[in-house]
Each structure stands twice: as C-alpha cells, then as structure tokens.
C-alpha cells in the first residue's frame, strides 16, 4: 500500500501480463513498478547509515533509537538546518570547482546532513497529510502503516493514532 499522498504518479498495480523465464517460472511484468534497485544505490545508503549511526550518541552519552527522528521534529527546525548544510555543500562544491583540495569526509558529512534534513522534512509533510502529526511517542509512521489497515481510499488513520 502506498502511503504517498501527493498527486504525483504512483506505482501501478499488476495488469495481469505474465513473463516467462527459461526455468519455466512465471512472474508478472515489472512494467510501471517502482525500480528501487535502480533509484537507490547501496554505496550512498551505506554512507548515510554510517552517518546516522555515528550521530546516535547524545551529549549525555545515551544512544538514541535509530528512528528517533520519526517521533517528530518541527519543519522549521529541519528547514534552518537544511539551509546551513546546503551552504556547507555549496561551499565544498565551489572549493572543488576552484581546483582546491576538499576533505572528502567533510564533503560526505555535509551531504549526509543535508539528506537527513530533506528526508525528515518530507517525512513530516507526509505524516501531516496523513493526519498523524503532533509527534508519535514510541511509534513510528512505518509501524503504524504496517499494522493499520486503512479503509479503501481513506487518507485518515484511526482516531487513537493521532
């Protein structure tokens, strides 16, 4: 079930057309289905996971849950942080095109920080559109959508999940 609420085109369902393999196996076609394997790259995801894991330790030494950010961070906080990190990325880019050396670790850190804020803001927008915002204590949007069956065509979650 797609949780995207924008008017963007969505992945289509199977149209019933089958493809056959040399082994004799059959499978529906991949036509009009999201190609996550092509859209994403494991190197980038691993770099981002490394960044997220390194930043789990809080000032008091406690380790926050990996999905802690899904509890809710105000969009204006994401925006301000996103702009700071964009300025870092832009500065690194300008340094590179000027032919000067750039610390690869600093560049990657800035890109991952920017990605964190972009994804966080996107998450908040989707959660808000689904009527699930106000912060979700100890429960992530993913857990809710996996365990909750919404009525066909409904954009609303049960009242107790808001």
trRosetta pair geometry for C-beta under 8 A, 3 or more apart (Angstrom, degrees):
i j d omega theta_ij theta_ji phi_ij phi_ji
1 145 7.2 -150 84 178 114 103
1 150 7.5 151 173 37 154 105
2 10 5.2 -166 49 -155 178 128
2 11 6.5 166 -71 35 129 98
3 126 6.5 69 130 176 102 125
3 130 6.8 -15 -173 -79 97 139
3 141 7.6 124 172 156 159 113
3 145 5.3 -38 -83 -125 135 155
4 8 6.7 -59 154 58 136 108
4 10 6.3 176 67 -103 123 103
4 126 6.9 -66 -117 -123 49 119
5 126 6.4 147 16 -140 102 70
5 129 4.2 -172 68 134 149 135
5 130 6.4 -165 -40 -64 140 73
5 155 6.1 80 -124 -139 122 119
6 129 7.9 -57 -58 -133 60 174
11 32 6.9 128 -162 145 57 73
11 33 5.5 42 -158 -140 110 50
11 34 4.7 -64 -85 -24 124 94
12 15 7.3 13 135 -50 124 94
12 32 4.0 -9 36 140 119 130
12 33 7.2 -95 56 -72 70 56
14 17 7.9 -152 -177 37 79 63
14 28 4.4 -43 -135 -161 121 159
14 29 7.8 139 -140 45 79 68
15 28 7.8 141 42 -163 57 112
15 29 7.5 -19 42 43 98 112
15 31 7.5 -35 15 79 122 115
15 32 7.7 72 -25 40 114 136
16 28 7.4 -63 -113 -122 9 107
17 28 6.8 92 75 -153 57 71
17 29 5.0 -2 93 -8 107 120
17 31 7.5 9 65 33 133 129
18 26 4.8 6 -178 -178 125 116
18 27 6.9 139 -154 71 77 24
18 28 6.2 -65 -103 -97 57 44
18 29 7.4 -169 -130 -36 12 76
19 26 6.9 161 79 -154 41 66
19 27 5.8 -24 59 66 90 76
19 28 7.4 57 12 158 84 13
19 29 5.4 102 -28 -88 110 71
20 24 7.4 -27 -168 -147 99 27
20 25 7.5 154 -155 85 55 43
20 26 5.2 -29 -99 -99 67 82
21 24 7.0 -37 77 32 76 20
21 25 4.7 -1 43 61 119 88
21 26 7.3 -161 9 -80 80 33
21 27 7.3 36 -24 7 111 104
30 33 5.2 -95 -169 42 60 121
30 35 7.4 68 165 -88 120 92
34 39 7.1 -36 179 -10 90 142
35 38 4.0 4 133 32 118 115
35 39 5.9 134 90 -22 72 91
36 39 5.5 -59 -133 42 32 108
36 40 5.7 -5 178 13 71 113
37 40 7.2 -65 -127 53 15 84
40 44 7.0 -136 -171 66 71 117
40 45 6.1 41 173 -48 116 121
41 44 4.6 77 71 10 95 107
41 45 6.9 -177 87 -7 47 88
42 45 5.6 -58 -140 43 35 110
42 46 5.9 36 161 -22 70 107
43 46 5.9 -56 -147 36 26 110
43 47 6.4 28 154 -19 62 106
44 47 5.8 -53 -149 34 31 111
44 48 6.4 28 153 -16 64 108
45 48 5.6 -56 -147 40 32 111
45 49 6.2 34 154 -20 67 106
46 49 5.6 -50 -142 37 32 111
46 50 6.3 37 154 -22 63 104
47 50 5.7 -53 -151 34 29 114
47 51 6.5 32 149 -19 63 105
47 108 6.0 -105 -173 -166 127 119
47 112 6.5 -135 135 -78 92 118
48 51 5.5 -51 -150 35 34 114
48 52 6.3 32 153 -17 66 105
48 112 5.3 171 -114 -130 63 99
48 115 5.9 -80 -115 100 121 148
48 116 7.8 166 -156 -63 99 79
49 52 5.6 -53 -144 39 33 111
49 53 6.1 34 155 -21 66 107
50 53 5.8 -54 -144 37 28 111
50 54 6.3 26 157 -17 63 108
51 54 6.0 -59 -148 37 26 108
51 55 6.4 6 159 -4 62 115
51 108 7.5 -151 -71 142 120 92
51 109 6.7 156 -121 -124 114 56
51 112 3.6 -172 -77 161 175 156
51 113 7.4 -132 179 -53 137 59
51 116 7.4 -127 120 -49 126 119
52 55 6.1 -72 -148 46 28 101
52 56 7.0 52 151 -53 63 90
52 66 6.7 66 143 -150 121 87
52 112 7.7 -135 -40 176 68 120
52 116 7.1 153 -87 -98 90 115
53 56 5.9 -30 -159 -12 36 118
53 66 7.5 -16 -92 -109 67 105
54 57 7.8 -48 172 12 41 99
56 63 5.1 29 134 -159 110 82
56 64 5.2 -146 -165 52 73 77
56 65 8.0 -144 -148 78 112 6
56 66 6.7 -42 -101 -89 127 60
56 68 8.0 131 -136 8 80 130
57 61 6.6 -24 -166 -144 100 34
57 62 7.6 150 -151 80 56 33
57 63 5.8 -36 -94 -98 59 69
57 64 7.9 -166 -84 8 11 80
58 61 7.0 -38 71 34 72 17
58 62 4.9 -8 43 64 118 82
58 63 7.4 -169 2 -91 85 18
58 64 5.8 93 -45 -36 108 101
64 68 4.2 -26 163 -35 117 159
65 68 4.7 136 63 -55 79 85
67 70 4.6 -21 173 15 90 124
67 71 8.0 114 130 -31 76 77
67 140 4.9 -40 157 -81 140 141
67 142 7.6 -98 -138 28 147 124
68 71 6.1 -34 -175 1 49 114
69 73 6.1 -36 -157 -14 77 124
69 116 7.6 -134 -107 -173 168 98
69 120 5.6 -84 169 -109 128 111
69 123 7.7 93 126 64 101 157
70 123 6.5 -98 -116 170 75 147
70 136 6.8 -38 135 56 83 119
70 140 4.2 28 117 -130 148 96
70 141 6.0 -128 -170 8 115 88
70 142 7.3 -48 -150 4 161 95
71 135 5.5 19 159 -161 76 86
71 136 5.7 -133 -135 62 50 66
71 137 6.5 48 -145 -98 109 35
71 138 7.8 39 -105 -31 111 28
71 140 7.7 -70 -64 -93 55 67
72 124 7.1 98 -137 -110 65 97
72 127 7.6 -134 -96 108 88 159
72 133 6.6 127 -116 -150 121 79
72 134 7.1 -61 -108 102 165 20
72 135 3.5 -116 34 -100 148 66
72 136 6.4 133 -32 9 105 66
73 77 5.3 -102 165 76 97 131
73 78 6.1 111 109 -51 113 94
73 120 5.8 -13 55 178 126 128
73 124 7.0 -96 65 -69 66 130
74 77 4.6 96 69 0 86 104
74 78 7.4 -154 100 -2 48 84
74 124 7.8 90 -159 -138 19 156
75 78 5.5 -52 -152 37 41 113
75 79 6.2 44 150 -24 70 104
75 121 5.6 82 -139 -133 83 87
75 124 5.1 -168 -75 106 90 150
75 125 7.3 78 -102 -60 130 78
76 79 5.3 -48 -144 34 37 116
76 80 6.4 37 158 -18 66 102
77 80 6.2 -53 -148 36 29 107
77 81 6.4 22 156 -10 62 112
78 81 5.9 -67 -148 45 28 107
78 82 5.8 34 155 -28 68 111
78 117 4.8 151 -164 -161 80 84
78 120 4.9 -163 -110 98 128 113
78 121 4.1 174 126 -67 150 93
78 124 6.9 -160 -6 7 149 141
79 82 5.5 -53 -142 34 27 115
79 83 6.5 27 158 -19 62 103
79 117 7.8 155 -70 174 18 119
79 121 6.8 90 -61 -98 68 137
80 83 6.0 -54 -153 33 29 110
80 84 6.8 29 151 -17 62 104
81 84 5.7 -52 -151 34 35 112
81 85 6.3 25 155 -10 68 108
81 113 7.5 -117 163 167 102 100
81 117 4.9 -165 99 -100 104 136
82 85 6.0 -63 -148 44 28 104
82 86 6.1 34 153 -24 66 107
82 114 6.4 81 -146 -142 67 66
82 117 3.8 -168 -78 128 83 139
82 118 6.4 107 -123 -61 122 64
82 121 6.8 -19 -49 -25 144 138
83 86 5.5 -49 -141 34 31 114
83 87 6.5 36 155 -22 62 101
84 87 5.8 -55 -157 31 30 112
84 88 6.8 32 146 -18 63 102
85 88 5.3 -45 -151 32 42 116
85 89 6.4 42 151 -18 68 101
85 110 5.6 165 -163 -164 82 72
85 113 4.2 -153 -120 108 140 108
85 114 4.2 -168 124 -71 122 74
85 117 6.2 161 32 10 139 138
86 89 5.6 -52 -147 37 35 111
86 90 6.1 36 153 -20 67 107
86 114 5.8 104 -71 -118 61 121
87 90 5.7 -53 -144 39 30 113
87 91 6.2 35 154 -22 63 106
88 91 5.7 -56 -149 35 28 112
88 92 6.4 27 154 -17 64 105
88 106 7.9 -128 179 165 113 91
88 110 3.9 -144 119 -133 121 129
88 113 7.4 29 56 65 145 132
88 114 7.8 -152 61 -50 104 108
89 92 5.8 -55 -150 36 31 111
89 93 6.3 34 151 -22 65 107
89 107 7.7 84 -124 -153 64 66
89 110 4.8 177 -68 135 70 118
89 111 5.9 98 -106 -80 116 64
89 114 5.6 -7 -34 -38 138 150
90 93 5.5 -52 -147 35 32 114
90 94 6.3 30 155 -17 66 105
91 94 5.8 -54 -145 38 30 109
91 95 6.3 34 153 -22 63 106
92 95 5.6 -54 -149 35 31 115
92 96 6.4 32 152 -20 64 105
92 102 5.4 88 -160 -148 87 136
92 106 6.7 -178 -98 114 126 99
92 107 4.7 148 -176 -107 151 86
92 110 6.0 170 -12 50 141 153
93 96 5.8 -56 -152 34 30 111
93 97 6.5 18 157 -10 66 107
94 97 6.1 -56 -141 41 31 103
94 98 6.2 33 155 -21 64 109
95 98 5.8 -60 -151 36 27 112
95 100 4.9 -75 -178 70 80 114
95 101 8.0 -38 153 81 110 27
95 102 5.2 123 103 -83 121 103
96 99 7.9 59 171 -57 32 17
96 100 7.3 -96 -84 61 23 67
96 102 5.2 -35 -72 -21 88 139
96 107 8.0 57 -52 -102 126 139
102 106 7.0 -125 174 67 82 109
102 107 5.4 60 146 -52 123 123
103 106 4.0 68 83 8 109 111
103 107 6.7 175 88 -12 56 83
104 107 5.6 -56 -149 37 33 113
104 108 6.2 29 157 -16 68 108
105 108 5.9 -56 -144 40 29 107
105 109 6.1 33 156 -23 64 109
106 109 5.7 -54 -145 36 29 114
106 110 6.4 28 157 -18 63 107
107 110 6.0 -60 -153 36 27 109
107 111 6.4 24 153 -16 64 108
108 111 5.7 -55 -146 38 33 111
108 112 6.2 30 157 -17 67 107
109 112 6.0 -57 -147 38 27 108
109 113 6.3 28 154 -19 64 108
110 113 5.7 -53 -145 36 30 112
110 114 6.4 32 154 -19 63 105
111 114 5.7 -55 -150 36 30 112
111 115 6.3 32 152 -19 65 107
112 115 5.5 -52 -146 37 34 114
112 116 6.4 43 152 -26 65 100
113 116 5.6 -46 -150 28 32 116
113 117 6.8 26 155 -13 62 105
114 117 6.0 -62 -154 39 31 106
114 118 6.3 30 152 -19 67 108
115 118 5.7 -54 -143 37 32 111
115 119 6.1 27 160 -14 67 108
116 119 6.1 -62 -148 41 24 105
116 120 6.1 25 155 -21 63 112
117 120 5.5 -51 -139 37 31 114
117 121 6.3 30 160 -18 64 104
118 121 6.1 -58 -150 36 27 106
118 122 6.4 26 153 -17 63 108
119 122 5.6 -55 -146 38 33 112
119 123 6.2 38 153 -24 66 105
120 123 5.6 -53 -148 33 30 114
120 124 6.5 30 154 -18 64 104
121 124 5.7 -52 -149 35 34 111
121 125 6.4 35 153 -20 65 104
122 125 5.7 -55 -150 35 32 112
122 126 6.4 28 155 -14 66 106
123 126 6.0 -58 -148 39 29 107
123 127 6.1 28 156 -18 66 111
123 141 6.9 -177 -167 19 97 147
124 127 5.7 -55 -142 40 29 112
124 128 6.1 31 157 -21 64 107
124 133 6.8 70 -161 -112 71 132
125 128 5.8 -55 -148 36 27 111
125 129 6.4 27 154 -18 63 107
126 129 5.7 -55 -147 37 31 111
126 130 6.3 24 155 -14 65 109
126 141 7.4 94 104 179 108 163
127 130 5.8 -62 -149 41 29 108
127 132 4.7 -91 -167 78 80 100
127 133 4.8 108 124 -69 101 93
127 136 7.6 -116 -154 -26 137 122
127 141 5.3 -111 -96 -85 103 138
128 131 7.7 43 179 -71 32 23
128 132 7.6 -102 -71 54 21 62
128 133 4.4 -10 -90 -10 65 146
129 155 7.3 -72 150 -179 80 123
130 141 7.5 109 58 -145 151 117
130 155 6.5 -133 -125 175 54 78
130 156 7.9 147 -178 -114 58 25
130 157 6.2 51 156 -26 97 110
131 155 7.2 112 -5 130 111 83
131 156 5.5 4 33 -128 153 66
131 157 5.8 -165 81 23 103 90
131 162 6.0 -49 149 -104 89 111
132 136 6.5 4 163 -70 101 121
132 141 6.0 117 111 -111 152 95
132 144 6.6 155 -132 87 145 165
132 157 5.6 51 -75 11 98 148
132 161 6.3 -35 -119 133 95 101
132 162 6.4 -126 -117 -112 42 57
134 162 6.6 59 22 164 130 72
136 139 4.8 -94 161 77 107 82
136 140 6.5 128 98 -108 137 21
136 141 6.7 167 0 -55 163 64
136 144 7.2 -98 -147 -33 148 133
139 143 5.4 -122 -164 76 76 130
139 144 6.1 78 155 -54 115 96
139 161 7.9 -110 113 -145 151 87
140 143 4.7 100 56 4 79 99
140 144 7.1 -143 97 -3 44 86
141 144 5.6 -56 -150 37 34 113
141 145 6.2 25 157 -14 69 108
142 145 6.1 -60 -143 40 27 103
142 146 6.1 25 158 -18 64 111
143 146 5.9 -58 -144 38 28 111
143 147 6.2 -1 166 3 64 116
144 147 6.5 -77 -144 48 23 92
144 148 5.3 -5 172 0 67 127
144 157 6.7 2 164 -138 128 144
144 161 5.7 111 -142 -159 129 136
145 148 6.3 -60 -114 48 24 97
148 157 6.2 25 145 -143 160 96
148 158 6.7 -140 -146 5 126 106
148 161 6.8 -12 -84 -62 155 161
150 154 4.7 -144 168 75 101 109
150 155 7.8 46 180 -99 147 11
150 156 7.3 153 -146 71 113 48
150 157 6.7 -71 -94 -99 109 55
151 154 4.0 74 63 -17 87 134
157 161 4.5 -78 140 74 126 131
157 162 6.7 155 78 -60 109 77
158 161 5.2 87 68 2 80 106
159 162 6.2 -49 -163 9 42 114
